[in-house]
Amino acid sequence: MAIPRIDCHRCAHYFVTWDPRFPHGCRRMGFKSRMVPAGEVRRTMSGHECLLFQTKARSDGSGSSLPPAAAPECPPTR
């Protein structure tokens, strides 16, 4: 079974640099690269995928990467 490829654009540690020679970066690993960091890791680590991937927080303004919690039930009114 094939392991899915890491998408750095969905990782919390990925950032875009201002350096046109090295436009991709990883805060967690502390480097900039010409290719996306996961590709660089795969190339230098003999095909192993990045183990530091962390999903970004949701962009809907909630600031959470978890699904919304169920609302507590209100007591019946009399």
N, C-alpha and C positions, 0 to 999 in steps of 0.2 A: 504494500500500500504506500502510495507516495505521500510524503509530508508536504503540507501546503506551504507555499513560499510566503515569507514575511513581507508585509507591505509597510515600509518605513513611513509612508505618508499618514498612516493611522497610528503611529507610535508616539507616545508622549515625549520621548527623548529626541525625536527628529527635529531638525531646524534647517531653514534655508539661510545660507550665508550671503554676505555682500561681496565675497571674493569670486569673480567670474571664473577663475581657474579651478576653484574647489567649491562648487555651489551647494553641496549637501553636507550636513553635519550630524553628529550624534553627541548629545550632551553627556550621556551616561558613560560612553567609552572615551570621550574627549578627543575626537578627531574630526577633520573635514576631509572631503573626498570629491573626486570627479564623478563618481557613481554613487548611487544610494548606499548608505552604510550596510544594509543587509547583504547587498551584492559584494561589497568589499570584504565583509566577514566570511561569506561563502567562498570567495576566491582565496583568501589567506588561510582559512581554517579547513582546507581540504574538503569542501562541500558541506560542512556543518552549518546549520541555520543559527541565527542570532538567538541567544538564550536570555537576552535582556529586554525583549519586546514587552511593552506595557501599553495597553489600549488607552488612547486619549480620552479625556473627559468628554461627555456629550456636549455638542455645540448648541443645544436648545436653550441654553441659559441656566439650566439647573445646576451645572457644575459637577454633576455626578455621572460616573460611568455605569452606575447600576440602574436597573429599571425602577420606576417610581413605586414606592411602597403603597400598599392598599390603605385607603382612608379608614380611620377608626370609625366604628359604628356609633351613631349618636343615640343617646337614650330616648325612648319614646316620650313625646310631650303629652301632657294631660289637659 
